[in-house]
Structure formats: structure tokens, C-alpha cells
Amino acid sequence: MDKAKILELQKRFKQISVVPNEKDFADSMASLIQNQIVTVIPKNHPTYPLLHFYTQELWSAEMMFNDKLSTVFKEFPAFNQILPSFSYLLCGRYDGYHYFLAQGQVYHARELIRTIAYGFEQLLDNGDCDSLEKFKRLEVNALGCMYTVAMRCMPSLAYLEKVRQYIASLPDSCLEFENNAAASTLRKTKCDAILADEDCTFPLAVDVDVHNVADFVHPDVFSWLDELVRENGPRIRDDQLDFAKQSRNPKEHLATVSSMKSLVI
């Protein structure tokens, strides 16, 4: 057994960042919306500045999700890189196929979010999008789809986080288990936190219909995002008085975020 390679892989696992959870995504989403440029625009204002603004917001959201998921996908070693010399440590407690599948689900979620962004970019650029209200509705729909994809990927992310914690916590003495008896004993220590069969099948279609997202995004997610979007970003001049009265206390928004639960459908 190549002990040097095992030490190298164990060191790599110890350096992996903590895998993001539901709260991390919700906090990042809220922060992204709250940091929008606050402007008050007059009625009958040309829509092209709005198109530019909301297109930027769309891709800022895609970049946020992409960065988080890409970090997970890149930092965890590919399954074929940890076999066979390291497999007795990993597979002794976790199912190797589940590890492989969880990585694939993270990759798929990242690519699906990118596809959603392209789809909503086309809708934003559509001539029918001729009012601030329509732009905001499309933003809510787009963010809701991206967030839902991330939430449906949460079982895989939680699984990889447990793998990370397990490998990183192993003492160096575990590396001395080179005989069959020790390896066999280790394999008997099965972990309860493995992906259930239903979680191993990524519950998303290849494509998300950006024209009809009502059946894809949970209503509570829509309500949460709609409130955030309407309290931030551009406003029509007639709303200027209401806008001046609204609370700008970020702690109120964080309280809303903290109440969001995992909405996996």
C-alpha cells in the first residue's frame, strides 16, 4: 500500500473547505439582493437601463451559486483518484458509489443553474418585458429556480461534508491499518448518515421550464424572495415616499433569512 499517497490524500481532505449548508445559501442570496443599487426611477423611463441592471443581477446570482458549488466539486478528490490505496478508509464507513454520485449531483446542480440563468436572460431580453414589475417578477422566478436547485442538492452536500469531517478527523494511526484483518474491522463500522436511495437519484429534470416555474419552486421561497426584491433595488418615483419610510435595518432581513428552512420538494 502506498502510504505516501494516503498521507497526501488525507492532507488534501483536511484542507477542504466546509461544505455550504442551507443557511449559507440563504444568507448569500439575501445579501446579494440587499446589496442591489437603490435607485428611484421616473415613470415612462426607458427599459434598457433596467434590462442591463437585472441582467447583471441575474449573473451575479449565478456566479454566487457557481462559486459555492464549484469549490465543493473541485476540492473533493475524484473517486478514481482515491482508489485503491485510500478506499479502505473511505469505503469502510461510506459507500464509494454514493461518494461518486454525490459529486456528480453537485456538478449537475451547477450546470443546471447556469442553464437557468441563460434561460432567464432570454426572457429579460424579450420585448414583452416592458415594465419594472415584469423585471422584478422575472428576477424572483430566476432566483427561486436557482435556490431550489441548490436546496435539492443539499442531501449530497451534507453527505460530502460528513465525508470531509470523517477523513479529516482520522488520526495518523489509522494509516497503519494495512493488513486485511484491520481493514475488515474498519469496514464493519458503517456510518448511519449515508445517502438514502431516493437521495442518490438527483430529483431534477435535465431542463427547467423557465416559462412555468410555479410547480418547481416552493411558494414559501417565492414569498421570501418577492419580499426581498420589492424592498430593494429600483423603485418607481411614485413609490418614493413609501421607499423613504421603509426600514433599512439589515437585521430584520437576517431574521427573515434565519426563519427559512430547507424547502426540498
Backbone hydrogen bonds, N-H to C=O, Kabsch-Sander energy under -0.5 kcal/mol:
donor,donor_aa,acceptor,acceptor_aa,energy
3,K,1,M,-1.3
6,I,2,D,-1.7
7,L,3,K,-2.5
8,E,4,A,-2.0
9,L,5,K,-2.4
10,Q,6,I,-2.7
11,K,7,L,-2.3
12,R,8,E,-1.8
13,F,9,L,-2.3
14,K,10,Q,-2.1
15,Q,11,K,-1.0
15,Q,12,R,-0.5
16,I,13,F,-1.2
25,F,21,N,-1.8
26,A,22,E,-2.4
27,D,23,K,-3.0
28,S,24,D,-2.1
29,M,25,F,-2.4
30,A,26,A,-2.5
31,S,27,D,-2.6
32,L,28,S,-2.2
33,I,29,M,-1.9
34,Q,30,A,-2.8
35,N,31,S,-1.5
36,Q,33,I,-1.6
39,T,37,I,-0.7
41,I,39,T,-0.5
41,I,235,R,-3.3
45,H,42,P,-1.0
51,L,47,T,-2.5
52,H,48,Y,-2.2
53,F,49,P,-2.5
54,Y,50,L,-2.9
55,T,51,L,-1.9
56,Q,52,H,-2.0
57,E,53,F,-2.1
58,L,54,Y,-2.1
59,W,55,T,-2.1
60,S,56,Q,-2.0
61,A,57,E,-2.1
62,E,58,L,-2.1
63,M,59,W,-2.2
64,M,60,S,-1.9
65,F,61,A,-2.2
66,N,62,E,-2.7
67,D,63,M,-2.8
68,K,64,M,-1.8
69,L,65,F,-2.6
70,S,66,N,-2.9
71,T,67,D,-1.9
72,V,68,K,-1.5
73,F,69,L,-2.5
74,K,70,S,-2.7
75,E,71,T,-2.2
76,F,72,V,-1.8
81,Q,78,A,-1.8
82,I,78,A,-0.7
82,I,79,F,-1.0
86,F,82,I,-1.2
87,S,84,P,-0.8
88,Y,84,P,-0.6
89,L,86,F,-1.1
90,L,86,F,-1.7
91,C,87,S,-2.9
93,R,90,L,-1.4
94,Y,90,L,-2.8
96,G,94,Y,-0.5
99,Y,95,D,-1.8
100,F,96,G,-2.1
101,L,97,Y,-2.7
102,A,98,H,-2.8
103,Q,99,Y,-1.9
104,G,100,F,-1.7
105,Q,101,L,-2.2
106,V,102,A,-1.9
107,Y,103,Q,-2.1
108,H,104,G,-2.5
109,A,105,Q,-2.5
110,R,106,V,-2.0
111,E,107,Y,-2.2
112,L,108,H,-2.4
113,I,109,A,-2.2
114,R,110,R,-1.7
115,T,111,E,-2.1
116,I,112,L,-2.3
117,A,113,I,-2.1
118,Y,114,R,-2.0
119,G,115,T,-2.2
120,F,116,I,-2.4
121,E,117,A,-2.0
122,Q,118,Y,-1.7
123,L,119,G,-1.4
124,L,120,F,-2.5
125,D,121,E,-1.8
126,N,123,L,-1.0
129,C,126,N,-1.7
130,D,128,D,-1.7
135,F,131,S,-1.9
136,K,132,L,-2.5
137,R,133,E,-2.2
138,L,134,K,-2.2
139,E,135,F,-2.1
140,V,136,K,-2.5
141,N,137,R,-2.3
142,A,138,L,-2.6
143,L,139,E,-2.8
144,G,140,V,-2.4
145,C,141,N,-2.1
146,M,142,A,-2.3
147,Y,143,L,-2.7
148,T,144,G,-2.2
149,V,145,C,-2.2
150,A,146,M,-2.0
151,M,147,Y,-2.3
152,R,148,T,-2.3
153,C,149,V,-1.0
154,M,151,M,-1.2
156,S,153,C,-0.6
157,L,153,C,-2.0
158,A,154,M,-3.0
159,Y,155,P,-1.9
160,L,156,S,-2.4
161,E,157,L,-2.0
162,K,158,A,-1.7
163,V,159,Y,-2.0
164,R,160,L,-2.5
165,Q,161,E,-2.4
166,Y,162,K,-2.3
167,I,163,V,-2.6
168,A,164,R,-2.4
169,S,165,Q,-1.4
170,L,166,Y,-0.6
170,L,167,I,-1.0
174,C,171,P,-1.8
175,L,172,D,-1.6
176,E,173,S,-1.8
177,F,174,C,-1.6
178,E,176,E,-2.2
183,A,179,N,-2.2
184,S,180,N,-2.6
185,T,181,A,-2.2
186,L,182,A,-2.4
187,R,183,A,-2.1
188,K,184,S,-0.9
188,K,185,T,-0.6
189,T,186,L,-1.4
190,K,188,K,-1.9
191,C,93,R,-1.8
194,I,192,D,-1.5
199,D,196,A,-0.8
200,C,196,A,-1.2
200,C,197,D,-0.6
201,T,197,D,-0.6
202,F,200,C,-0.7
204,L,202,F,-1.4
210,V,208,V,-1.0
212,N,209,D,-1.4
216,F,213,V,-1.3
217,V,213,V,-2.3
221,V,218,H,-0.8
222,F,218,H,-1.8
223,S,219,P,-2.4
224,W,220,D,-2.2
225,L,221,V,-2.6
226,D,222,F,-2.8
227,E,223,S,-2.0
228,L,224,W,-1.8
229,V,225,L,-3.0
230,R,226,D,-2.3
231,E,227,E,-1.4
232,N,229,V,-0.9
235,R,39,T,-2.0
237,R,41,I,-2.4
239,D,236,I,-2.2
240,Q,237,R,-2.1
243,F,239,D,-2.9
244,A,240,Q,-2.1
245,K,241,L,-1.5
246,Q,242,D,-1.4
252,E,249,N,-1.2
253,H,249,N,-0.8
254,L,250,P,-2.2
255,A,251,K,-2.0
256,T,252,E,-1.5
257,V,253,H,-2.3
258,S,254,L,-2.7
259,S,255,A,-0.9
259,S,256,T,-0.5
260,M,257,V,-1.7
264,V,262,S,-0.6
265,I,263,L,-0.6
